[in-house]
Amino acid sequence: MKSRVTISDVAKAAGVSNSAVSYALNGKAGVSEQTRDKVLSVASRMGWRPNRAAKALSDASTRTVGLVLTYDTAVLSIESYTMELIAGLTAEFEKAGYSLLVRSSSSRRHELAVLREWVAAGAVDAVLLMNVELGDPRIELFREHPRMPVLLLCDESLSGGLPALSDNGRAATHLVVDYCHGLGHRRIARVAGSEQMGHTFIRDNAFREESAAFGMDYLCLHADYSPESGDRCTRRLLSLPQPPSAIVYDSDVMALAALKAAASMGVRVPDDLSIISWDDSFMCRMSSPGVTALNRDVVARGRKAAGMLIDLAEGRTVQPHAEVADDLIVRGSSAPVGDECVGVEVAV
């Protein structure tokens, strides 16, 4: 007995993706008219008929929110931010009877393919986007499909008019630079993430403006959040004729790698060098010395994002939201220039 012709069969015969076939057959935007005509012709020739049961399911609420993680596997396996965010998301979703669908991706291109499939099939009720880039193609995708709710974790200025939850990077930058200036540091540096990332762009500008306002020398190197890049950038900075007396790292992993790199070069922390992490974590608290870090409540951020996503999925209006400024937890890795620190935690 001949089996039913599926969307995958039509996609293979037409030489296009499953999502392109779904867009074409359901009359949705997302494919050119030429592709739509080709898909319809192939489907007709193959005898494709819509599956009414599947159609009914695709139009129904799934009570599921989608998240695609596009990370280097080695970095994702050791960084704490994403797991803390997911902990907050799932705790809030559970209360409301929602689930989190997580997919991993090796590239932005693959992530876009997954998102297109979700949009075309109605596989989720809303989508959360992380690590928004400058000129991010995902923003245009969701602007073309306004019926699929989406929340971006980024500054509102980068969201293209879509709902956004911002971590208030400018205020956090002011806190960090003001702290370094108060300790007497006049030459500081930062080991940041990729220049393409929107949050890196926001922090880059804020650090330049804040350090200039205080009359401080400032240098920035960009890395990939891995311990290897943290080590490499630290060695480069400490090898300068006039090295910085304080370095801020955009992740806890890179800050911890810096402790080891500095020790191997005979640079004493915090006597010769203060180290500060943008992210706090269990590792920052347990290292020796403990690492001074921004006390960002990432779990609470996940809970806030979940609440906004549920509102979006259920048709309620959501306004862009900027979180309050973080605290700085002072530990043994930072101290006034020329002084030693005993390593007691103090919130400032």
KAKA-V102397 format. One record per pair of residues at least 12 apart in sequence whose ideal C-beta (glycine too) atoms are under 6 Angstrom apart, sorted by the first residue. I is the first residue (numbers start at 1). J is the second residue. D is the distance in whole Angstrom. If there is no record, write none. Layout:
# KAKA-V102397
i=[I,I]
j=[J,J]
d=[D,D]
This chain:
# KAKA-V102397
i=[5,5,5,7,10,10,10,13,14,14,14,19,19,19,21,22,23,24,24,29,58,58,61,62,62,63,63,64,64,64,64,65,65,65,66,66,66,66,67,67,68,68,68,68,69,70,70,70,75,75,78,79,80,81,81,84,84,85,85,87,88,88,88,89,89,92,92,93,96,101,119,119,125,126,126,126,126,127,128,129,130,131,132,132,132,132,133,133,134,134,134,139,149,149,150,151,151,151,152,153,154,155,156,158,163,164,165,165,166,167,168,168,168,169,169,170,171,172,172,173,173,173,173,174,175,176,177,177,179,180,181,183,184,184,185,185,185,186,187,187,187,188,188,188,188,189,189,189,189,190,190,190,191,191,191,191,191,192,192,192,193,193,195,221,225,227,227,230,230,230,231,231,234,234,235,238,238,245,246,247,248,249,250,251,252,252,252,252,252,255,255,255,256,256,258,269,270,270,270,270,271,274,275,276,276,277,277,278,280,280,289,289,289,290,290,290,291,291,292,292,292,292,293,294,294,295,295,295,296,327,328,329,329,330,331,331]
j=[46,47,48,21,42,43,48,42,38,39,42,116,117,120,39,120,120,36,39,144,121,122,125,124,125,97,98,99,101,124,125,100,126,309,101,118,124,127,102,128,103,105,111,114,104,105,108,111,225,226,253,253,281,279,298,298,299,298,302,299,299,302,303,302,306,303,306,306,310,124,145,148,313,149,309,312,313,150,151,152,153,197,152,154,158,198,196,197,196,198,201,160,312,313,162,163,308,309,164,165,198,202,320,198,318,320,305,321,322,323,322,323,325,202,203,206,325,294,326,203,206,207,210,210,328,248,210,211,328,246,214,336,336,337,245,246,337,216,217,244,245,216,218,244,246,219,237,244,247,207,220,248,221,223,233,249,254,220,222,250,225,250,222,233,251,253,257,254,257,258,257,261,258,261,261,265,267,337,274,275,276,277,278,279,277,279,281,283,284,275,277,291,283,287,275,333,333,334,335,341,340,334,333,292,334,291,293,294,293,295,332,333,343,331,332,343,331,333,330,331,333,334,329,326,328,326,327,329,326,347,348,345,347,346,343,345]
d=[5,6,5,5,6,5,6,5,6,5,4,4,5,5,5,4,5,4,4,6,6,4,6,6,5,6,5,5,5,5,6,6,5,5,5,5,4,5,5,5,5,5,5,5,5,4,6,5,5,5,6,6,4,6,6,4,5,5,4,5,4,2,4,4,5,5,3,5,5,6,5,5,4,4,5,5,4,5,5,5,5,6,5,4,6,4,5,6,6,6,6,4,4,6,6,5,5,5,5,6,5,5,4,4,5,5,5,5,4,6,5,5,6,5,5,5,4,6,5,6,4,6,6,6,6,6,4,6,6,5,5,5,5,4,5,4,6,5,4,5,6,6,6,5,5,5,5,4,5,6,5,5,5,5,4,5,6,6,5,5,6,5,5,5,5,5,4,3,4,6,5,5,4,4,5,6,6,6,4,6,5,5,5,6,5,5,4,6,5,6,4,5,6,6,5,5,6,5,4,5,6,4,4,5,6,5,4,6,4,5,3,5,5,3,5,6,6,5,5,5,5,4,6,5,6,6,4,5,5,5,5,6,6,5,6,6]
